Amino acid sequence: MNTIKAIRGRLGLTQAELAAGMGCTQGNVGHYERGQTVPPDAAKRLIEYAGSLGLVLTYNDVYMPELAAAPDTIAQAATETVVPEPIQTTDTSALRSGAVRRHSNRRAEEDAAERERRAKGGPPFQSLETGEA
């Protein structure tokens, strides 16, 4: 079931009544119920209107259908912010992959410079890293 339709059902209102309370048209409510994205200002008006009727809503209730249909305790738990613990690792693979990328980029730049020198008839380039000509 659509979130807006579920909220309207919890309020016991018709589309026209909800529209009047939100300050939009009944057609807008119908569009929202059929899946058109609810603009943030319309969501705010819906939350305020529902609050005036005694139903406390959040943006999650409007934009997240699975939370709107869930019991309040589940919805509350699902909306809590969890800050993950920092990962402590000695794995340096990410650092190594960055070093490999830098090395590959530098090598590509050296190769491009070498091709340019050869095209102009200049002396061969010697890599500072490998000493190769």
The first five atom37 places (N, CA, C, CB, O) and aatype in JSON, in Angstrom:
{
  "aatype": [12, 2, 16, 9, 11, 0, 9, 1, 7, 1, 10, 7, 10, 16, 5, 0, 6, 10, 0, 0, 7, 12, 7, 4, 16, 5, 7, 2, 19, 7, 8, 18, 6, 1, 7, 5, 16, 19, 14, 14, 3, 0, 0, 11, 1, 10, 9, 6, 18, 0, 7, 15, 10, 7, 10, 19, 10, 16, 18, 2, 3, 19, 18, 12, 14, 6, 10, 0, 0, 0, 14, 3, 16, 9, 0, 5, 0, 0, 16, 6, 16, 19, 19, 14, 6, 14, 9, 5, 16, 16, 3, 16, 15, 0, 10, 1, 15, 7, 0, 19, 1, 1, 8, 15, 2, 1, 1, 0, 6, 6, 3, 0, 0, 6, 1, 6, 1, 1, 0, 11, 7, 7, 14, 14, 13, 5, 15, 10, 6, 16, 7, 6, 0],
  "atom_mask": [
    [1, 1, 1, 1, 1],
    [1, 1, 1, 1, 1],
    [1, 1, 1, 1, 1],
    [1, 1, 1, 1, 1],
    [1, 1, 1, 1, 1],
    [1, 1, 1, 1, 1],
    [1, 1, 1, 1, 1],
    [1, 1, 1, 1, 1],
    [1, 1, 1, 0, 1],
    [1, 1, 1, 1, 1],
    [1, 1, 1, 1, 1],
    [1, 1, 1, 0, 1],
    [1, 1, 1, 1, 1],
    [1, 1, 1, 1, 1],
    [1, 1, 1, 1, 1],
    [1, 1, 1, 1, 1],
    [1, 1, 1, 1, 1],
    [1, 1, 1, 1, 1],
    [1, 1, 1, 1, 1],
    [1, 1, 1, 1, 1],
    [1, 1, 1, 0, 1],
    [1, 1, 1, 1, 1],
    [1, 1, 1, 0, 1],
    [1, 1, 1, 1, 1],
    [1, 1, 1, 1, 1],
    [1, 1, 1, 1, 1],
    [1, 1, 1, 0, 1],
    [1, 1, 1, 1, 1],
    [1, 1, 1, 1, 1],
    [1, 1, 1, 0, 1],
    [1, 1, 1, 1, 1],
    [1, 1, 1, 1, 1],
    [1, 1, 1, 1, 1],
    [1, 1, 1, 1, 1],
    [1, 1, 1, 0, 1],
    [1, 1, 1, 1, 1],
    [1, 1, 1, 1, 1],
    [1, 1, 1, 1, 1],
    [1, 1, 1, 1, 1],
    [1, 1, 1, 1, 1],
    [1, 1, 1, 1, 1],
    [1, 1, 1, 1, 1],
    [1, 1, 1, 1, 1],
    [1, 1, 1, 1, 1],
    [1, 1, 1, 1, 1],
    [1, 1, 1, 1, 1],
    [1, 1, 1, 1, 1],
    [1, 1, 1, 1, 1],
    [1, 1, 1, 1, 1],
    [1, 1, 1, 1, 1],
    [1, 1, 1, 0, 1],
    [1, 1, 1, 1, 1],
    [1, 1, 1, 1, 1],
    [1, 1, 1, 0, 1],
    [1, 1, 1, 1, 1],
    [1, 1, 1, 1, 1],
    [1, 1, 1, 1, 1],
    [1, 1, 1, 1, 1],
    [1, 1, 1, 1, 1],
    [1, 1, 1, 1, 1],
    [1, 1, 1, 1, 1],
    [1, 1, 1, 1, 1],
    [1, 1, 1, 1, 1],
    [1, 1, 1, 1, 1],
    [1, 1, 1, 1, 1],
    [1, 1, 1, 1, 1],
    [1, 1, 1, 1, 1],
    [1, 1, 1, 1, 1],
    [1, 1, 1, 1, 1],
    [1, 1, 1, 1, 1],
    [1, 1, 1, 1, 1],
    [1, 1, 1, 1, 1],
    [1, 1, 1, 1, 1],
    [1, 1, 1, 1, 1],
    [1, 1, 1, 1, 1],
    [1, 1, 1, 1, 1],
    [1, 1, 1, 1, 1],
    [1, 1, 1, 1, 1],
    [1, 1, 1, 1, 1],
    [1, 1, 1, 1, 1],
    [1, 1, 1, 1, 1],
    [1, 1, 1, 1, 1],
    [1, 1, 1, 1, 1],
    [1, 1, 1, 1, 1],
    [1, 1, 1, 1, 1],
    [1, 1, 1, 1, 1],
    [1, 1, 1, 1, 1],
    [1, 1, 1, 1, 1],
    [1, 1, 1, 1, 1],
    [1, 1, 1, 1, 1],
    [1, 1, 1, 1, 1],
    [1, 1, 1, 1, 1],
    [1, 1, 1, 1, 1],
    [1, 1, 1, 1, 1],
    [1, 1, 1, 1, 1],
    [1, 1, 1, 1, 1],
    [1, 1, 1, 1, 1],
    [1, 1, 1, 0, 1],
    [1, 1, 1, 1, 1],
    [1, 1, 1, 1, 1],
    [1, 1, 1, 1, 1],
    [1, 1, 1, 1, 1],
    [1, 1, 1, 1, 1],
    [1, 1, 1, 1, 1],
    [1, 1, 1, 1, 1],
    [1, 1, 1, 1, 1],
    [1, 1, 1, 1, 1],
    [1, 1, 1, 1, 1],
    [1, 1, 1, 1, 1],
    [1, 1, 1, 1, 1],
    [1, 1, 1, 1, 1],
    [1, 1, 1, 1, 1],
    [1, 1, 1, 1, 1],
    [1, 1, 1, 1, 1],
    [1, 1, 1, 1, 1],
    [1, 1, 1, 1, 1],
    [1, 1, 1, 1, 1],
    [1, 1, 1, 1, 1],
    [1, 1, 1, 1, 1],
    [1, 1, 1, 1, 1],
    [1, 1, 1, 0, 1],
    [1, 1, 1, 0, 1],
    [1, 1, 1, 1, 1],
    [1, 1, 1, 1, 1],
    [1, 1, 1, 1, 1],
    [1, 1, 1, 1, 1],
    [1, 1, 1, 1, 1],
    [1, 1, 1, 1, 1],
    [1, 1, 1, 1, 1],
    [1, 1, 1, 1, 1],
    [1, 1, 1, 0, 1],
    [1, 1, 1, 1, 1],
    [1, 1, 1, 1, 1]
  ],
  "atom_positions": [
    [[0.85, -1.18, 0.0], [0.0, 0.0, 0.0], [0.89, 1.24, 0.0], [-0.96, 0.0, 1.23], [1.96, 1.26, 0.61]],
    [[0.44, 2.26, -0.68], [1.17, 3.52, -0.77], [1.21, 4.23, 0.57], [0.56, 4.42, -1.83], [0.25, 4.16, 1.34]],
    [[2.3, 4.91, 0.85], [2.49, 5.6, 2.12], [1.41, 6.65, 2.38], [3.85, 6.26, 2.15], [0.82, 6.68, 3.46]],
    [[1.16, 7.5, 1.39], [0.18, 8.58, 1.58], [-1.2, 7.99, 1.8], [0.17, 9.54, 0.37], [-1.97, 8.48, 2.63]],
    [[-1.52, 6.94, 1.05], [-2.82, 6.29, 1.22], [-2.92, 5.68, 2.62], [-3.05, 5.21, 0.14], [-3.97, 5.75, 3.25]],
    [[-1.84, 5.08, 3.09], [-1.84, 4.47, 4.43], [-2.01, 5.56, 5.5], [-0.52, 3.68, 4.67], [-2.76, 5.37, 6.46]],
    [[-1.32, 6.67, 5.33], [-1.45, 7.78, 6.29], [-2.86, 8.33, 6.27], [-0.43, 8.91, 5.98], [-3.45, 8.6, 7.32]],
    [[-3.41, 8.49, 5.07], [-4.78, 8.99, 4.94], [-5.75, 8.02, 5.61], [-5.17, 9.2, 3.46], [-6.71, 8.45, 6.25]],
    [[-5.51, 6.73, 5.45], [-6.35, 5.72, 6.11], [-6.26, 5.79, 7.62], [0.0, 0.0, 0.0], [-7.26, 5.65, 8.31]],
    [[-5.04, 6.02, 8.14], [-4.87, 6.15, 9.59], [-5.59, 7.38, 10.13], [-3.38, 6.22, 9.96], [-6.05, 7.39, 11.27]],
    [[-5.68, 8.41, 9.29], [-6.38, 9.64, 9.69], [-7.89, 9.53, 9.49], [-5.84, 10.83, 8.91], [-8.65, 10.32, 10.05]],
    [[-8.32, 8.55, 8.68], [-9.74, 8.38, 8.41], [-10.32, 9.49, 7.55], [0.0, 0.0, 0.0], [-11.45, 9.92, 7.76]],
    [[-9.55, 9.96, 6.57], [-9.96, 11.08, 5.73], [-10.14, 10.64, 4.28], [-8.95, 12.21, 5.81], [-9.57, 9.64, 3.84]],
    [[-10.94, 11.41, 3.54], [-11.03, 11.23, 2.09], [-9.88, 12.0, 1.46], [-12.42, 11.73, 1.54], [-9.2, 12.79, 2.12]],
    [[-9.66, 11.75, 0.17], [-8.61, 12.5, -0.54], [-8.9, 13.99, -0.49], [-8.5, 12.03, -2.0], [-7.99, 14.79, -0.29]],
    [[-10.15, 14.37, -0.67], [-10.52, 15.79, -0.67], [-10.27, 16.42, 0.7], [-11.99, 15.96, -1.08], [-9.81, 17.56, 0.78]],
    [[-10.58, 15.7, 1.76], [-10.36, 16.24, 3.11], [-8.87, 16.39, 3.4], [-11.02, 15.32, 4.17], [-8.45, 17.4, 3.97]],
    [[-8.09, 15.4, 3.01], [-6.64, 15.49, 3.21], [-6.06, 16.64, 2.4], [-5.95, 14.16, 2.84], [-5.21, 17.38, 2.87]],
    [[-6.54, 16.77, 1.17], [-6.06, 17.85, 0.3], [-6.36, 19.21, 0.91], [-6.69, 17.75, -1.09], [-5.5, 20.09, 0.91]],
    [[-7.56, 19.37, 1.44], [-7.93, 20.65, 2.06], [-7.03, 20.94, 3.25], [-9.41, 20.64, 2.49], [-6.6, 22.08, 3.45]],
    [[-6.74, 19.93, 4.04], [-5.88, 20.12, 5.2], [-4.43, 20.41, 4.84], [0.0, 0.0, 0.0], [-3.73, 21.13, 5.56]],
    [[-3.98, 19.85, 3.71], [-2.59, 20.07, 3.26], [-2.44, 21.33, 2.43], [-2.12, 18.87, 2.45], [-1.33, 21.81, 2.22]],
    [[-3.56, 21.87, 1.97], [-3.47, 23.06, 1.12], [-3.1, 22.73, -0.31], [0.0, 0.0, 0.0], [-2.39, 23.5, -0.96]],
    [[-3.57, 21.59, -0.81], [-3.33, 21.22, -2.21], [-4.65, 20.72, -2.79], [-2.2, 20.12, -2.34], [-5.69, 20.82, -2.14]],
    [[-4.6, 20.2, -3.99], [-5.83, 19.71, -4.61], [-6.01, 18.23, -4.34], [-5.82, 19.98, -6.12], [-5.07, 17.52, -3.98]],
    [[-7.25, 17.77, -4.53], [-7.53, 16.34, -4.39], [-6.75, 15.56, -5.45], [-9.06, 16.07, -4.52], [-6.32, 14.43, -5.2]],
    [[-6.56, 16.17, -6.62], [-5.77, 15.54, -7.68], [-4.33, 15.32, -7.26], [0.0, 0.0, 0.0], [-3.73, 14.29, -7.59]],
    [[-3.76, 16.29, -6.51], [-2.39, 16.12, -6.01], [-2.31, 14.91, -5.09], [-1.92, 17.39, -5.26], [-1.4, 14.1, -5.2]],
    [[-3.26, 14.8, -4.18], [-3.27, 13.67, -3.25], [-3.37, 12.37, -4.04], [-4.43, 13.79, -2.23], [-2.68, 11.39, -3.73]],
    [[-4.23, 12.35, -5.05], [-4.35, 11.16, -5.89], [-3.04, 10.8, -6.57], [0.0, 0.0, 0.0], [-2.68, 9.62, -6.64]],
    [[-2.34, 11.8, -7.08], [-1.04, 11.57, -7.71], [-0.04, 11.01, -6.7], [-0.49, 12.87, -8.34], [0.69, 10.07, -7.01]],
    [[-0.01, 11.57, -5.51], [0.92, 11.09, -4.47], [0.6, 9.64, -4.12], [0.85, 11.99, -3.21], [1.51, 8.84, -3.9]],
    [[-0.7, 9.32, -4.05], [-1.09, 7.95, -3.71], [-0.74, 6.97, -4.82], [-2.58, 7.89, -3.42], [-0.55, 5.78, -4.55]],
    [[-0.66, 7.43, -6.06], [-0.3, 6.55, -7.18], [1.2, 6.48, -7.4], [-0.98, 7.03, -8.45], [1.66, 5.83, -8.34]],
    [[1.98, 7.14, -6.54], [3.42, 6.97, -6.61], [4.23, 8.18, -7.01], [0.0, 0.0, 0.0], [5.46, 8.12, -7.03]],
    [[3.56, 9.31, -7.34], [4.34, 10.51, -7.65], [5.06, 10.96, -6.38], [3.42, 11.66, -8.21], [4.49, 10.9, -5.29]],
    [[6.29, 11.4, -6.52], [7.07, 11.84, -5.36], [6.4, 13.03, -4.68], [8.5, 12.21, -5.79], [5.97, 13.98, -5.33]],
    [[6.32, 12.95, -3.37], [5.74, 14.03, -2.58], [6.81, 15.09, -2.39], [5.19, 13.51, -1.21], [7.85, 14.79, -1.82]],
    [[6.58, 16.33, -2.85], [7.58, 17.37, -2.64], [7.78, 17.64, -1.15], [7.16, 18.67, -3.35], [6.85, 17.48, -0.36]],
    [[8.98, 18.04, -0.75], [9.26, 18.28, 0.67], [8.29, 19.27, 1.33], [10.66, 18.79, 0.83], [7.91, 19.08, 2.48]],
    [[7.88, 20.32, 0.61], [6.96, 21.28, 1.22], [5.59, 20.65, 1.45], [6.83, 22.53, 0.35], [4.93, 20.95, 2.45]],
    [[5.15, 19.78, 0.53], [3.88, 19.09, 0.72], [3.99, 18.09, 1.87], [3.46, 18.37, -0.59], [3.05, 17.93, 2.65]],
    [[5.14, 17.41, 1.98], [5.34, 16.47, 3.09], [5.3, 17.22, 4.42], [6.7, 15.72, 2.93], [4.73, 16.73, 5.39]],
    [[5.89, 18.4, 4.46], [5.88, 19.2, 5.69], [4.45, 19.58, 6.07], [6.74, 20.47, 5.52], [4.06, 19.49, 7.23]],
    [[3.67, 20.01, 5.06], [2.27, 20.37, 5.34], [1.48, 19.16, 5.81], [1.62, 20.98, 4.09], [0.63, 19.29, 6.7]],
    [[1.74, 17.99, 5.22], [1.06, 16.76, 5.64], [1.41, 16.43, 7.09], [1.45, 15.58, 4.72], [0.53, 16.09, 7.88]],
    [[2.68, 16.53, 7.43], [3.12, 16.23, 8.81], [2.45, 17.18, 9.79], [4.66, 16.34, 8.92], [1.99, 16.76, 10.85]],
    [[2.41, 18.47, 9.44], [1.78, 19.47, 10.32], [0.28, 19.22, 10.46], [2.03, 20.89, 9.79], [-0.27, 19.3, 11.56]],
    [[-0.39, 18.91, 9.34], [-1.83, 18.68, 9.38], [-2.15, 17.42, 10.19], [-2.4, 18.56, 7.96], [-3.07, 17.43, 11.0]],
    [[-1.39, 16.35, 9.96], [-1.61, 15.12, 10.73], [-1.39, 15.38, 12.21], [-0.67, 14.0, 10.23], [-2.12, 14.86, 13.05]],
    [[-0.36, 16.19, 12.53], [-0.11, 16.53, 13.94], [-1.26, 17.28, 14.56], [0.0, 0.0, 0.0], [-1.58, 17.08, 15.73]],
    [[-1.91, 18.15, 13.78], [-3.06, 18.89, 14.31], [-4.25, 17.97, 14.57], [-3.48, 20.01, 13.34], [-5.14, 18.31, 15.35]],
    [[-4.25, 16.8, 13.93], [-5.31, 15.81, 14.15], [-4.9, 14.76, 15.17], [-5.7, 15.13, 12.84], [-5.65, 13.82, 15.44]],
    [[-3.7, 14.91, 15.74], [-3.25, 14.0, 16.79], [-2.39, 12.85, 16.33], [0.0, 0.0, 0.0], [-2.06, 11.97, 17.13]],
    [[-2.01, 12.81, 15.06], [-1.15, 11.75, 14.55], [0.25, 12.32, 14.32], [-1.72, 11.13, 13.24], [0.43, 13.21, 13.48]],
    [[1.21, 11.83, 15.07], [2.59, 12.32, 14.94], [3.26, 11.58, 13.79], [3.38, 12.13, 16.28], [3.36, 10.35, 13.8]],
    [[3.74, 12.34, 12.81], [4.44, 11.79, 11.66], [5.81, 12.42, 11.53], [3.62, 12.0, 10.37], [6.05, 13.52, 12.02]],
    [[6.7, 11.71, 10.85], [8.01, 12.25, 10.5], [8.18, 12.13, 8.99], [9.16, 11.5, 11.26], [7.35, 11.53, 8.32]],
    [[9.26, 12.69, 8.47], [9.54, 12.55, 7.05], [9.73, 11.07, 6.69], [10.79, 13.36, 6.67], [9.39, 10.66, 5.58]],
    [[10.26, 10.28, 7.61], [10.42, 8.85, 7.35], [9.06, 8.2, 7.11], [11.13, 8.16, 8.51], [8.95, 7.3, 6.27]],
    [[8.04, 8.62, 7.83], [6.7, 8.06, 7.62], [6.19, 8.38, 6.23], [5.73, 8.59, 8.67], [5.47, 7.58, 5.63]],
    [[6.54, 9.55, 5.71], [6.06, 9.97, 4.39], [6.87, 9.3, 3.28], [6.15, 11.49, 4.26], [6.3, 8.86, 2.28]],
    [[8.19, 9.22, 3.45], [9.04, 8.76, 2.36], [9.47, 7.3, 2.44], [10.25, 9.6, 2.31], [10.03, 6.77, 1.48]],
    [[9.22, 6.64, 3.55], [9.65, 5.25, 3.7], [8.44, 4.37, 4.01], [10.74, 5.12, 4.81], [8.06, 4.25, 5.18]],
    [[7.83, 3.77, 3.0], [6.59, 3.01, 3.2], [6.71, 1.88, 4.21], [6.13, 2.45, 1.89], [5.77, 1.62, 4.96]],
    [[7.86, 1.21, 4.25], [7.99, 0.09, 5.18], [7.93, 0.55, 6.63], [9.29, -0.66, 4.94], [7.5, -0.21, 7.5]],
    [[8.35, 1.78, 6.91], [8.26, 2.3, 8.26], [6.86, 2.82, 8.58], [9.29, 3.41, 8.47], [6.42, 2.75, 9.72]],
    [[6.18, 3.34, 7.57], [4.83, 3.87, 7.8], [3.86, 2.77, 8.19], [4.32, 4.6, 6.55], [2.95, 3.0, 8.99]],
    [[4.05, 1.57, 7.64], [3.15, 0.47, 7.93], [3.56, -0.31, 9.17], [3.08, -0.46, 6.75], [2.78, -1.12, 9.67]],
    [[4.77, -0.07, 9.68], [5.29, -0.82, 10.82], [4.74, -0.27, 12.14], [6.81, -0.78, 10.83], [4.36, 0.89, 12.22]],
    [[4.7, -1.13, 13.18], [4.33, -0.63, 14.5], [5.3, 0.45, 14.95], [4.29, -1.78, 15.52], [6.45, 0.48, 14.51]],
    [[4.83, 1.33, 15.82], [5.63, 2.47, 16.26], [6.98, 2.05, 16.84], [4.87, 3.26, 17.29], [7.99, 2.72, 16.59]],
    [[7.03, 0.97, 17.61], [8.31, 0.58, 18.22], [9.31, 0.15, 17.17], [8.1, -0.55, 19.23], [10.5, 0.45, 17.29]],
    [[8.85, -0.55, 16.13], [9.76, -0.97, 15.07], [10.2, 0.25, 14.27], [9.08, -2.02, 14.16], [11.37, 0.37, 13.92]],
    [[9.26, 1.14, 13.97], [9.6, 2.34, 13.21], [10.61, 3.18, 13.98], [8.34, 3.16, 12.91], [11.53, 3.72, 13.38]],
    [[10.44, 3.31, 15.29], [11.37, 4.1, 16.1], [12.76, 3.47, 16.06], [10.87, 4.21, 17.55], [13.76, 4.17, 15.89]],
    [[12.83, 2.15, 16.23], [14.13, 1.48, 16.22], [14.8, 1.61, 14.86], [13.97, 0.0, 16.59], [16.03, 1.74, 14.78]],
    [[14.02, 1.57, 13.8], [14.59, 1.64, 12.46], [15.09, 3.03, 12.11], [13.58, 1.2, 11.44], [15.91, 3.18, 11.2]],
    [[14.62, 4.06, 12.81], [15.03, 5.41, 12.47], [16.14, 5.93, 13.38], [13.85, 6.34, 12.55], [16.62, 7.05, 13.18]],
    [[16.56, 5.14, 14.37], [17.65, 5.57, 15.24], [18.95, 5.58, 14.47], [17.76, 4.66, 16.48], [19.2, 4.72, 13.62]],
    [[19.78, 6.56, 14.76], [21.07, 6.67, 14.1], [22.1, 5.83, 14.83], [21.53, 8.14, 14.03], [22.25, 5.93, 16.05]],
    [[22.78, 4.99, 14.09], [23.82, 4.14, 14.66], [25.14, 4.59, 14.07], [23.55, 2.62, 14.37], [25.31, 4.63, 12.86]],
    [[26.08, 4.94, 14.94], [27.4, 5.36, 14.5], [28.32, 4.15, 14.61], [27.93, 6.57, 15.34], [28.55, 3.66, 15.72]],
    [[28.85, 3.68, 13.5], [29.71, 2.5, 13.55], [31.04, 2.82, 14.22], [29.95, 1.96, 12.15], [31.54, 3.95, 14.17]],
    [[31.59, 1.79, 14.85], [32.91, 1.92, 15.47], [33.96, 2.02, 14.37], [33.21, 0.72, 16.42], [33.82, 1.39, 13.32]],
    [[35.01, 2.81, 14.59], [36.08, 2.87, 13.58], [36.74, 1.51, 13.43], [37.13, 3.93, 13.96], [36.89, 0.77, 14.41]],
    [[37.12, 1.18, 12.23], [37.74, -0.11, 11.97], [39.24, 0.01, 12.25], [37.49, -0.56, 10.5], [39.93, 0.86, 11.7]],
    [[39.7, -0.85, 13.13], [41.12, -0.9, 13.45], [41.71, -2.06, 12.66], [41.36, -1.06, 15.01], [41.35, -3.21, 12.89]],
    [[42.6, -1.77, 11.76], [43.18, -2.83, 10.95], [44.63, -2.51, 10.62], [42.37, -3.03, 9.65], [45.05, -1.35, 10.59]],
    [[45.35, -3.55, 10.39], [46.74, -3.37, 9.95], [46.85, -3.71, 8.47], [47.71, -4.25, 10.78], [47.94, -3.74, 7.91]],
    [[45.7, -3.96, 7.84], [45.68, -4.28, 6.42], [46.02, -3.03, 5.63], [44.3, -4.84, 5.99], [45.33, -2.02, 5.72]],
    [[47.08, -3.09, 4.87], [47.52, -1.93, 4.1], [47.21, -2.09, 2.61], [49.01, -1.71, 4.29], [47.78, -1.38, 1.78]],
    [[46.3, -3.01, 2.29], [46.02, -3.24, 0.87], [45.46, -1.99, 0.21], [45.03, -4.4, 0.71], [45.76, -1.71, -0.95]],
    [[44.64, -1.22, 0.95], [44.1, 0.01, 0.36], [45.22, 1.0, 0.09], [43.04, 0.65, 1.29], [45.23, 1.68, -0.94]],
    [[46.16, 1.08, 1.01], [47.29, 1.98, 0.8], [48.14, 1.51, -0.36], [48.13, 2.08, 2.07], [48.6, 2.31, -1.18]],
    [[48.35, 0.19, -0.43], [49.16, -0.36, -1.51], [48.49, -0.11, -2.86], [49.4, -1.86, -1.31], [49.15, 0.24, -3.83]],
    [[47.16, -0.3, -2.91], [46.49, -0.1, -4.19], [46.61, 1.36, -4.62], [45.0, -0.5, -4.09], [46.72, 1.63, -5.82]],
    [[46.6, 2.3, -3.66], [46.81, 3.7, -4.0], [48.21, 3.93, -4.53], [0.0, 0.0, 0.0], [48.41, 4.69, -5.47]],
    [[49.2, 3.25, -3.92], [50.59, 3.38, -4.37], [50.74, 2.8, -5.76], [51.55, 2.69, -3.39], [51.46, 3.34, -6.6]],
    [[50.06, 1.69, -6.02], [50.13, 1.07, -7.34], [49.52, 2.01, -8.37], [49.41, -0.3, -7.35], [50.06, 2.16, -9.47]],
    [[48.39, 2.64, -8.02], [47.76, 3.59, -8.95], [48.7, 4.75, -9.25], [46.43, 4.12, -8.37], [48.85, 5.15, -10.4]],
    [[49.34, 5.29, -8.19], [50.26, 6.41, -8.41], [51.42, 5.98, -9.28], [50.77, 6.95, -7.07], [51.84, 6.71, -10.18]],
    [[51.94, 4.78, -9.01], [53.06, 4.27, -9.81], [52.62, 4.08, -11.26], [53.59, 2.92, -9.22], [53.35, 4.45, -12.18]],
    [[51.42, 3.51, -11.47], [50.92, 3.28, -12.82], [50.72, 4.6, -13.55], [49.61, 2.49, -12.79], [51.05, 4.73, -14.73]],
    [[50.18, 5.58, -12.85], [49.97, 6.89, -13.46], [51.31, 7.53, -13.84], [49.2, 7.82, -12.5], [51.45, 8.08, -14.93]],
    [[52.29, 7.44, -12.94], [53.6, 8.01, -13.22], [54.24, 7.31, -14.41], [54.51, 7.91, -11.98], [54.84, 7.95, -15.27]],
    [[54.1, 5.98, -14.45], [54.68, 5.21, -15.56], [53.99, 5.6, -16.88], [54.53, 3.67, -15.3], [54.66, 5.73, -17.91]],
    [[52.68, 5.79, -16.85], [51.97, 6.2, -18.06], [52.42, 7.57, -18.52], [50.45, 6.2, -17.82], [52.55, 7.82, -19.72]],
    [[52.67, 8.48, -17.56], [53.16, 9.81, -17.91], [54.57, 9.73, -18.52], [53.17, 10.72, -16.66], [54.87, 10.43, -19.48]],
    [[55.42, 8.87, -17.94], [56.77, 8.7, -18.49], [56.71, 8.13, -19.89], [57.61, 7.79, -17.58], [57.45, 8.56, -20.78]],
    [[55.81, 7.15, -20.11], [55.68, 6.55, -21.44], [55.21, 7.59, -22.46], [54.71, 5.36, -21.39], [55.7, 7.62, -23.58]],
    [[54.27, 8.42, -22.07], [53.77, 9.45, -22.97], [54.88, 10.45, -23.3], [52.55, 10.19, -22.34], [55.02, 10.87, -24.45]],
    [[55.68, 10.83, -22.28], [56.78, 11.76, -22.51], [57.82, 11.13, -23.44], [57.44, 12.17, -21.16], [58.38, 11.81, -24.29]],
    [[58.07, 9.84, -23.27], [59.03, 9.13, -24.12], [58.56, 9.11, -25.57], [59.25, 7.7, -23.61], [59.35, 9.36, -26.49]],
    [[57.29, 8.81, -25.79], [56.76, 8.8, -27.16], [56.87, 10.18, -27.8], [55.29, 8.33, -27.16], [57.19, 10.3, -28.98]],
    [[56.6, 11.21, -27.0], [56.69, 12.58, -27.52], [58.14, 12.92, -27.89], [56.16, 13.59, -26.47], [58.38, 13.51, -28.95]],
    [[59.11, 12.54, -27.04], [60.52, 12.8, -27.33], [60.96, 12.08, -28.6], [61.4, 12.37, -26.15], [61.67, 12.64, -29.44]],
    [[60.54, 10.82, -28.73], [60.92, 10.04, -29.91], [60.32, 10.66, -31.17], [60.46, 8.57, -29.77], [60.96, 10.68, -32.22]],
    [[59.09, 11.15, -31.07], [58.44, 11.76, -32.23], [59.2, 13.01, -32.68], [56.97, 12.1, -31.91], [59.24, 13.32, -33.87]],
    [[59.79, 13.72, -31.71], [60.55, 14.93, -32.04], [62.0, 14.62, -32.38], [60.49, 15.91, -30.88], [62.75, 15.52, -32.76]],
    [[62.41, 13.35, -32.24], [63.78, 12.96, -32.55], [64.76, 13.25, -31.42], [0.0, 0.0, 0.0], [65.96, 13.34, -31.66]],
    [[64.27, 13.41, -30.19], [65.13, 13.71, -29.05], [65.77, 12.47, -28.47], [0.0, 0.0, 0.0], [65.48, 11.36, -28.91]],
    [[66.66, 12.65, -27.47], [67.33, 11.51, -26.85], [66.33, 10.67, -26.04], [68.49, 11.98, -25.95], [65.31, 11.2, -25.59]],
    [[66.61, 9.38, -25.86], [65.7, 8.54, -25.08], [65.63, 9.0, -23.62], [66.15, 7.07, -25.14], [66.57, 9.57, -23.08]],
    [[64.5, 8.74, -23.02], [64.23, 9.13, -21.64], [64.68, 8.0, -20.72], [62.72, 9.46, -21.43], [64.48, 6.83, -21.03]],
    [[65.29, 8.34, -19.59], [65.67, 7.35, -18.62], [64.83, 7.51, -17.38], [67.16, 7.44, -18.29], [64.79, 8.6, -16.8]],
    [[64.13, 6.43, -16.96], [63.26, 6.48, -15.8], [64.08, 6.71, -14.55], [62.44, 5.21, -15.68], [65.12, 6.1, -14.36]],
    [[63.59, 7.6, -13.7], [64.28, 7.84, -12.42], [64.05, 6.68, -11.46], [63.79, 9.16, -11.78], [64.89, 6.43, -10.6]],
    [[62.93, 5.97, -11.59], [62.62, 4.89, -10.69], [63.4, 3.61, -11.0], [61.16, 4.6, -10.73], [63.99, 3.0, -10.1]],
    [[63.4, 3.23, -12.27], [63.99, 1.94, -12.63], [65.36, 2.07, -13.28], [63.07, 1.21, -13.55], [66.12, 1.1, -13.33]],
    [[65.69, 3.23, -13.76], [66.95, 3.43, -14.45], [66.94, 2.86, -15.85], [0.0, 0.0, 0.0], [67.97, 2.84, -16.53]],
    [[65.77, 2.39, -16.29], [65.65, 1.81, -17.63], [65.56, 2.9, -18.68], [64.41, 0.89, -17.72], [65.03, 3.99, -18.45]],
    [[66.09, 2.59, -19.83], [66.01, 3.53, -20.94], [64.77, 3.26, -21.75], [67.25, 3.46, -21.84], [64.52, 3.95, -22.74]]
  ]
}
